[in-house]
Amino acid sequence: MSGNFTFELLCIDPADINNQEAFVHALSYSSEVWNGKSPIITQDKNGQSFIKGEEGMLLTVLPVDTSKILTDLVEAAFVLRIESKYFETLEPYRQRLLKHLRENLKFAHIRILKDDISAEIANQLYPKINSVENLLRRYLIKFFFQRVGMNWWEVTATPKMIEKVKNRQRNRSNQFSYFINSDIEFADFDDLGLLIYKQSTGFNDPERVLELLDQVDTIEDLNELKGNLQGNYTKYFKTFFRDKNFEKLWKDMSKIRNKVAHQATFFHSELKKGKELSADLTRIITEAEKHIDEIVLSLKEKQAIHQAAVEVVREEEEEAAEQQAQEVMAGSRAPSDAPRDQEEIAHSDYDNRVKLTGPKVLGKIKLEHKVKSYHKTAAPGYMVITEEEIVTELEEALSLNYTDYVGLKWFVTQFLANKGYAIGTTYSLVNILIEQGSIVLYDKESPDGHMIKAVKLPG
């Protein structure tokens, strides 16, 4: 690959070098740096020495004035610039040079000022990373819409993801966001992968399977477990993602993506690895998309998926509670903070964390009004609803005197969400109760003439 590539360093405070000429000679003497070849020291028209290396590589040294530095005594500093027309020549040279500067010439500080090689690698990798990222977004939209429905994001994303995306939507609004549902567009690269490898019924996790085996007492229990292990959902994600090592591949790609985003130093091995990861992930996602239509979920699988989602929500709630406790403790230690009572701390901080859109029909319900032991400690947005509570809340919603029906979306995303319940786990449990016949789903024409999905109790 040819072009004009520059690698430029700021080299500060060497052990025994105090002038430009000495530095040039110290660089030219190392056969390791120059791949066993002998570079040529020559002079430009101003009489300044520079080095000619292999295939026309040029190395120049410029002294830096350190006399006006305010806080440190620096005896010598130099700008070291290497220029080459060939990527393949300069790419490996960088590491040999850095090793010589640090280990042999004993420079105390070395900083990169310009690295066209890393920029070239990043420019080659970014389109491939972007292509894989958008391919997974496409797959997630298609899969979860076909298996969950229009509100799949609220059902599938964790509270932490939903909160993060809402913040970004507020801060980065654009014209596209006005016309489209842009939730997954604002999701992190890591979170996109998490939406795949957190998809567990509990039956495709080896440790969970061992726990379930301990609970087997009869032949019927064993047959039921075998059926669950062979369920469509479990087999699908095991076959197309887990068995193909998707999680590790995605996390490896994430590390490279983060380096690209932060303009970090790259080496040729990372370019090669990034291309391989892109090809592997593209094959995995493309193949999985071809088989979306094959999945039909059993009730047992839906219940297991719901329980797995509940565990994720509770883990996130514990993390959020721990972080809030640390913030409260840090605030209490600050001398400028006025003391607040415990209830004020809890409700003000929780309300700042979770902001729900849409009209608040009944307003916030204080945490102490909840009767379940787990809910007493859960923050709004992280509370996991039970079957009994859904039925009770639906009865209350049906009794409101300003409507003769309860829309499913309104019931979950406003009525229950404004009371602090996690949207995703609520949606999945409502769908399970609908399949069990505990809640009736039906079509209803809204006052503005649109057909919507509404829910009611049977009978």
C-alpha positions as CSV (number, residue, x, y, z in Angstrom):
1,M,0.0,0.0,0.0
2,S,1.5,3.3,-1.1
3,G,0.8,6.9,0.0
4,N,2.4,9.5,2.2
5,F,2.6,8.1,5.8
6,T,4.0,9.9,8.8
7,F,4.8,8.7,12.3
8,E,5.7,11.6,14.6
9,L,6.8,11.4,18.2
10,L,7.6,13.8,21.1
11,C,10.6,12.3,22.9
12,I,11.4,13.8,26.3
13,D,14.3,13.5,28.7
14,P,16.6,10.8,27.4
15,A,19.3,9.3,29.6
16,D,22.5,10.5,27.8
17,I,21.4,12.5,24.8
18,N,21.5,16.2,24.9
19,N,21.6,17.4,21.3
20,Q,20.1,16.7,17.9
21,E,23.3,15.3,16.3
22,A,23.8,12.8,19.1
23,F,20.2,11.6,18.8
24,V,20.4,11.1,15.0
25,H,23.5,8.9,15.5
26,A,22.0,7.0,18.4
27,L,19.1,6.1,16.1
28,S,21.3,5.0,13.2
29,Y,23.4,2.6,15.2
30,S,20.7,0.1,16.0
31,S,20.6,-2.8,13.5
32,E,17.5,-4.0,15.2
33,V,15.6,-0.8,14.4
34,W,16.7,-0.9,10.7
35,N,16.0,-4.7,10.2
36,G,19.7,-5.5,10.0
37,K,20.4,-3.0,7.3
38,S,22.6,0.1,7.5
39,P,20.8,3.4,7.1
40,I,22.5,6.4,5.6
41,I,23.1,9.7,7.6
42,T,23.0,12.7,5.3
43,Q,22.3,16.4,5.5
44,D,19.6,18.7,4.1
45,K,20.4,22.0,2.4
46,N,20.5,23.7,5.9
47,G,23.2,21.3,7.1
48,Q,20.7,19.4,9.4
49,S,21.4,15.7,9.6
50,F,18.7,13.1,8.8
51,I,18.5,9.4,8.1
52,K,17.6,7.6,4.9
53,G,16.3,4.1,5.6
54,E,14.9,1.2,3.5
55,E,12.6,2.0,0.5
56,G,13.1,5.7,0.8
57,M,12.1,6.1,4.4
58,L,13.2,9.4,5.9
59,L,13.8,10.1,9.6
60,T,14.4,13.7,10.9
61,V,14.9,15.0,14.4
62,L,13.9,18.5,15.5
63,P,15.0,19.9,18.9
64,V,12.3,21.4,21.2
65,D,13.0,24.4,23.3
66,T,12.6,23.3,27.0
67,S,13.9,26.5,28.6
68,K,10.5,28.0,29.3
69,I,8.9,25.0,30.9
70,L,7.2,26.1,34.1
71,T,7.0,23.0,36.3
72,D,9.7,20.6,35.3
73,L,13.4,20.6,34.6
74,V,13.7,18.9,31.2
75,E,17.2,18.8,29.8
76,A,16.3,17.7,26.3
77,A,13.3,17.0,24.1
78,F,12.9,16.2,20.4
79,V,10.3,15.8,17.7
80,L,11.1,12.7,15.8
81,R,9.4,12.3,12.4
82,I,9.5,9.3,10.2
83,E,8.0,9.5,6.7
84,S,7.4,6.7,4.2
85,K,5.5,6.1,1.0
86,Y,4.8,2.5,2.0
87,F,2.4,1.3,4.7
88,E,4.1,-2.1,4.9
89,T,7.5,-0.5,5.6
90,L,6.4,2.0,8.3
91,E,3.9,-0.2,10.1
92,P,6.3,-2.7,11.7
93,Y,9.1,-0.1,12.0
94,R,7.1,1.9,14.6
95,Q,7.3,-0.8,17.2
96,R,11.0,-1.5,16.6
97,L,11.6,2.2,17.0
98,L,9.6,2.6,20.2
99,K,11.3,-0.3,21.8
100,H,14.8,1.2,21.0
101,L,13.7,4.6,22.4
102,R,12.4,3.2,25.6
103,E,14.8,0.3,26.4
104,N,18.1,1.5,24.9
105,L,18.0,5.3,24.8
106,K,16.0,5.5,28.0
107,F,13.6,8.3,27.1
108,A,11.5,9.0,30.2
109,H,8.5,10.1,28.2
110,I,7.3,9.4,24.7
111,R,4.1,10.7,23.1
112,I,2.6,10.1,19.7
113,L,2.0,13.4,17.8
114,K,0.9,11.8,14.5
115,D,0.3,8.2,13.4
116,D,-0.9,7.9,9.8
117,I,-0.5,4.1,10.0
118,S,-3.1,3.8,12.9
119,A,-5.3,6.2,11.1
120,E,-5.2,4.1,7.9
121,I,-6.0,0.9,9.9
122,A,-8.9,2.6,11.7
123,N,-10.2,3.9,8.3
124,Q,-10.1,0.4,6.9
125,L,-11.8,-1.1,10.0
126,Y,-14.5,1.4,10.6
127,P,-16.7,0.5,7.6
128,K,-16.5,-3.2,8.5
129,I,-17.4,-2.5,12.1
130,N,-20.2,-0.2,11.1
131,S,-21.5,-2.8,8.6
132,V,-21.6,-5.5,11.3
133,E,-23.2,-3.2,13.8
134,N,-26.0,-2.2,11.4
135,L,-26.4,-5.8,10.3
136,L,-27.1,-6.8,13.9
137,R,-29.5,-3.9,14.4
138,R,-31.4,-5.1,11.3
139,Y,-31.5,-8.6,12.6
140,L,-32.7,-7.6,16.1
141,I,-35.5,-5.4,14.7
142,K,-36.7,-8.2,12.4
143,F,-36.4,-11.0,15.0
144,F,-38.0,-9.3,18.0
145,F,-40.8,-7.7,15.9
146,Q,-41.7,-11.1,14.5
147,R,-41.5,-12.8,17.9
148,V,-42.5,-10.1,20.4
149,G,-44.4,-7.4,18.5
150,M,-44.2,-3.6,17.9
151,N,-43.2,-2.9,21.5
152,W,-40.3,-5.3,21.4
153,W,-37.8,-2.7,22.5
154,E,-39.6,-2.0,25.8
155,V,-40.0,-5.8,26.3
156,T,-36.5,-6.9,25.4
157,A,-34.2,-4.0,26.4
158,T,-33.1,-3.8,30.1
159,P,-34.0,-0.8,32.2
160,K,-30.5,0.5,32.0
161,M,-30.5,0.3,28.2
162,I,-33.9,2.1,28.0
163,E,-32.7,4.9,30.3
164,K,-29.5,5.3,28.3
165,V,-31.3,5.5,25.0
166,K,-33.9,8.0,26.3
167,N,-31.1,10.3,27.5
168,R,-29.5,10.1,24.1
169,Q,-32.7,10.7,22.2
170,R,-33.2,13.9,24.2
171,N,-29.6,15.1,23.7
172,R,-29.1,14.0,20.1
173,S,-32.5,14.6,18.4
174,N,-32.4,14.8,14.6
175,Q,-34.8,14.9,11.7
176,F,-34.8,11.1,11.3
177,S,-35.9,10.7,14.9
178,Y,-39.1,12.6,14.1
179,F,-40.1,10.1,11.5
180,I,-38.9,6.8,12.8
181,N,-38.7,4.7,16.0
182,S,-35.1,5.4,16.8
183,D,-34.6,3.5,20.1
184,I,-32.2,0.9,18.8
185,E,-30.4,3.5,16.7
186,F,-29.1,5.0,19.9
187,A,-28.1,1.7,21.6
188,D,-24.4,1.0,22.4
189,F,-22.4,-1.5,20.4
190,D,-22.0,-3.6,23.6
191,D,-25.7,-3.4,24.3
192,L,-26.6,-4.7,20.8
193,G,-24.5,-7.8,21.5
194,L,-26.0,-8.2,25.0
195,L,-29.5,-8.3,23.4
196,I,-28.3,-11.5,21.8
197,Y,-26.4,-13.4,24.4
198,K,-28.7,-12.5,27.3
199,Q,-31.4,-14.3,25.4
200,S,-31.5,-17.3,27.7
201,T,-34.5,-19.4,28.8
202,G,-32.3,-20.8,31.5
203,F,-32.2,-24.0,29.5
204,N,-29.2,-23.1,27.3
205,D,-27.0,-22.1,30.3
206,P,-24.9,-25.1,31.4
207,E,-24.9,-24.0,35.1
208,R,-28.6,-23.5,35.1
209,V,-29.2,-26.9,33.5
210,L,-27.2,-28.6,36.3
211,E,-29.4,-26.7,38.9
212,L,-32.5,-27.9,37.1
213,L,-31.2,-31.5,37.1
214,D,-30.9,-31.4,40.9
215,Q,-34.7,-30.6,41.0
216,V,-35.7,-33.7,38.9
217,D,-37.5,-36.2,41.1
218,T,-39.6,-38.2,38.7
219,I,-39.5,-39.5,35.1
220,E,-42.1,-36.8,34.3
221,D,-39.8,-34.1,35.6
222,L,-37.0,-35.5,33.5
223,N,-39.1,-35.7,30.3
224,E,-40.3,-32.1,30.9
225,L,-36.7,-30.9,31.2
226,K,-35.6,-32.8,28.1
227,G,-38.5,-31.2,26.2
228,N,-37.4,-27.7,27.4
229,L,-33.8,-28.4,26.4
230,Q,-35.0,-29.2,22.9
231,G,-37.3,-26.2,22.6
232,N,-37.3,-24.1,19.5
233,Y,-36.0,-20.9,21.2
234,T,-33.3,-22.7,23.1
235,K,-32.1,-24.7,20.1
236,Y,-32.2,-21.6,17.9
237,F,-30.0,-19.4,20.0
238,K,-27.7,-22.3,20.9
239,T,-27.3,-23.3,17.2
240,F,-26.9,-19.9,15.6
241,F,-25.2,-17.9,18.3
242,R,-23.9,-19.8,21.4
243,D,-22.3,-22.7,19.5
244,K,-20.6,-20.3,17.1
245,N,-19.0,-18.4,19.9
246,F,-20.9,-15.2,19.1
247,E,-20.4,-13.6,22.6
248,K,-16.6,-13.8,22.5
249,L,-16.4,-12.6,18.9
250,W,-18.7,-9.6,19.6
251,K,-16.8,-8.6,22.7
252,D,-13.5,-8.9,20.7
253,M,-14.9,-6.7,18.0
254,S,-16.1,-4.2,20.7
255,K,-12.5,-3.8,21.9
256,I,-11.4,-2.9,18.4
257,R,-14.3,-0.6,17.9
258,N,-13.5,1.3,21.1
259,K,-10.0,1.8,19.9
260,V,-11.2,3.1,16.6
261,A,-13.6,5.5,18.3
262,H,-10.8,6.8,20.5
263,Q,-8.1,7.1,17.8
264,A,-5.8,4.7,19.6
265,T,-2.6,3.2,18.2
266,F,-3.2,0.2,15.9
267,F,-1.0,-2.6,14.6
268,H,-1.3,-4.7,11.5
269,S,-2.3,-7.8,13.5
270,E,-5.4,-5.8,14.7
271,L,-6.3,-4.9,11.2
272,K,-6.2,-8.6,10.2
273,K,-8.1,-9.6,13.3
274,G,-10.8,-7.0,12.7
275,K,-11.3,-8.2,9.2
276,E,-11.6,-11.8,10.4
277,L,-14.1,-10.8,13.1
278,S,-16.2,-8.8,10.7
279,A,-16.4,-11.8,8.3
280,D,-17.2,-14.3,11.1
281,L,-19.9,-12.1,12.7
282,T,-21.5,-11.3,9.3
283,R,-21.8,-15.0,8.5
284,I,-23.3,-15.7,12.0
285,I,-25.9,-12.9,11.8
286,T,-26.8,-13.5,8.2
287,E,-27.4,-17.3,8.8
288,A,-29.5,-16.6,11.9
289,E,-31.7,-14.2,10.0
290,K,-32.5,-16.9,7.4
291,H,-34.1,-19.1,10.2
292,I,-36.1,-16.5,12.1
293,D,-39.4,-17.9,10.8
294,E,-38.7,-21.4,12.3
295,I,-39.1,-20.4,15.9
296,V,-42.5,-21.0,17.6
297,L,-42.3,-20.4,21.4
298,S,-44.0,-22.7,23.8
299,L,-45.6,-21.4,27.0
300,K,-42.9,-22.9,29.1
301,E,-40.3,-21.1,27.0
302,K,-42.1,-17.8,27.3
303,Q,-42.2,-18.3,31.1
304,A,-38.5,-19.2,31.3
305,I,-37.6,-16.2,29.1
306,H,-39.6,-13.9,31.4
307,Q,-37.9,-15.3,34.5
308,A,-34.5,-14.7,32.9
309,A,-35.5,-11.1,32.1
310,V,-36.6,-10.7,35.7
311,E,-33.2,-11.7,37.0
312,V,-31.5,-9.2,34.6
313,V,-33.7,-6.4,35.9
314,R,-33.1,-7.2,39.5
315,E,-29.3,-7.4,38.9
316,E,-29.5,-3.9,37.3
317,E,-31.6,-2.6,40.2
318,E,-29.1,-3.8,42.7
319,E,-26.3,-2.1,40.7
320,A,-28.3,1.1,40.5
321,A,-29.2,1.0,44.3
322,E,-25.5,0.4,45.2
323,Q,-24.4,3.3,43.0
324,Q,-27.1,5.6,44.5
325,A,-26.0,4.7,48.0
326,Q,-22.4,5.6,47.1
327,E,-23.6,8.9,45.7
328,V,-25.7,9.6,48.8
329,M,-22.8,8.8,51.1
330,A,-20.4,11.0,49.0
331,G,-23.0,13.8,49.2
332,S,-23.4,13.5,52.9
333,R,-19.7,13.9,53.4
334,A,-19.6,17.1,51.4
335,P,-19.6,20.1,53.8
336,S,-21.7,22.2,51.5
337,D,-24.6,19.8,51.3
338,A,-27.6,20.4,53.5
339,P,-28.9,17.3,55.3
340,R,-31.9,15.6,53.9
341,D,-34.1,13.0,55.5
342,Q,-34.0,9.4,54.1
343,E,-37.4,9.6,52.3
344,E,-36.4,12.8,50.5
345,I,-33.1,11.3,49.4
346,A,-34.8,8.1,48.1
347,H,-37.6,9.7,46.1
348,S,-35.7,12.7,44.7
349,D,-32.8,10.6,43.5
350,Y,-34.9,7.9,42.1
351,D,-37.1,10.3,40.2
352,N,-34.0,11.9,38.7
353,R,-32.9,8.5,37.5
354,V,-36.1,7.4,35.7
355,K,-37.9,9.8,33.5
356,L,-41.0,8.3,31.7
357,T,-42.6,10.0,28.8
358,G,-46.3,10.4,28.2
359,P,-49.1,11.7,30.5
360,K,-48.9,10.6,34.1
361,V,-52.4,9.3,34.7
362,L,-52.2,8.6,38.4
363,G,-48.8,10.2,39.2
364,K,-46.0,8.6,41.2
365,I,-46.9,6.0,43.8
366,K,-44.6,6.1,46.8
367,L,-42.5,3.0,47.3
368,E,-43.9,2.3,50.8
369,H,-47.3,1.8,49.3
370,K,-46.0,-1.4,47.7
371,V,-46.6,-4.5,49.8
372,K,-44.2,-7.1,48.2
373,S,-41.0,-7.5,50.1
374,Y,-38.8,-7.2,47.0
375,H,-40.6,-4.0,45.8
376,K,-39.8,-2.2,49.0
377,T,-36.2,-1.7,47.9
378,A,-36.6,-1.5,44.1
379,A,-36.4,1.9,42.4
380,P,-39.0,3.1,39.9
381,G,-38.3,1.5,36.6
382,Y,-36.8,-1.6,38.2
383,M,-39.8,-3.0,40.1
384,V,-40.9,-6.5,38.9
385,I,-44.6,-7.0,38.9
386,T,-46.3,-10.3,39.8
387,E,-49.3,-12.0,38.3
388,E,-51.5,-11.0,41.2
389,E,-50.5,-7.4,41.0
390,I,-51.2,-7.3,37.3
391,V,-54.7,-8.5,37.8
392,T,-55.2,-6.1,40.7
393,E,-53.9,-3.1,38.7
394,L,-56.0,-4.1,35.7
395,E,-59.1,-4.1,37.9
396,E,-58.2,-0.6,39.0
397,A,-57.6,0.6,35.5
398,L,-60.9,-0.9,34.3
399,S,-62.7,1.0,37.1
400,L,-61.5,4.4,35.9
401,N,-64.6,6.4,35.0
402,Y,-63.2,8.3,32.0
403,T,-62.7,5.3,29.7
404,D,-64.6,2.1,28.9
405,Y,-61.5,0.1,27.8
406,V,-57.9,-0.3,28.7
407,G,-55.3,-0.2,25.9
408,L,-52.5,-2.7,26.3
409,K,-49.7,-0.3,25.5
410,W,-51.2,2.5,27.7
411,F,-51.7,0.0,30.6
412,V,-48.0,-1.2,30.5
413,T,-46.0,1.9,29.4
414,Q,-48.0,4.5,31.3
415,F,-50.4,3.2,33.9
416,L,-48.0,0.6,35.3
417,A,-44.7,2.3,34.3
418,N,-45.7,5.5,36.1
419,K,-46.0,3.3,39.3
420,G,-42.4,2.2,38.8
421,Y,-42.8,-1.2,37.2
422,A,-40.1,-2.3,34.7
423,I,-41.7,-2.2,31.3
424,G,-40.1,-5.2,29.6
425,T,-40.9,-7.7,32.3
426,T,-44.4,-6.4,32.7
427,Y,-45.0,-6.8,28.9
428,S,-43.7,-10.4,28.9
429,L,-45.8,-11.4,31.9
430,V,-49.0,-9.8,30.4
431,N,-48.4,-11.8,27.2
432,I,-48.0,-15.0,29.2
433,L,-51.3,-14.2,31.2
434,I,-53.0,-13.6,27.9
435,E,-51.9,-17.0,26.5
436,Q,-53.0,-18.6,29.8
437,G,-56.4,-17.0,29.6
438,S,-56.0,-15.0,32.8
439,I,-56.3,-11.8,30.7
440,V,-58.3,-11.3,27.5
441,L,-56.7,-9.4,24.5
442,Y,-59.1,-7.9,22.0
443,D,-59.3,-5.3,19.3
444,K,-61.0,-2.0,20.1
445,E,-61.6,1.1,18.1
446,S,-60.2,4.2,19.8
447,P,-62.0,7.6,19.9
448,D,-59.9,8.8,17.0
449,G,-60.9,5.9,14.9
450,H,-57.8,3.7,15.1
451,M,-57.9,0.0,16.0
452,I,-55.8,-0.8,19.1
453,K,-55.1,-3.8,21.3
454,A,-57.0,-3.7,24.6
455,V,-57.0,-5.9,27.6
456,K,-59.7,-7.0,30.1
457,L,-60.4,-9.7,32.7
458,P,-62.3,-12.7,31.5
459,G,-65.9,-13.1,32.2
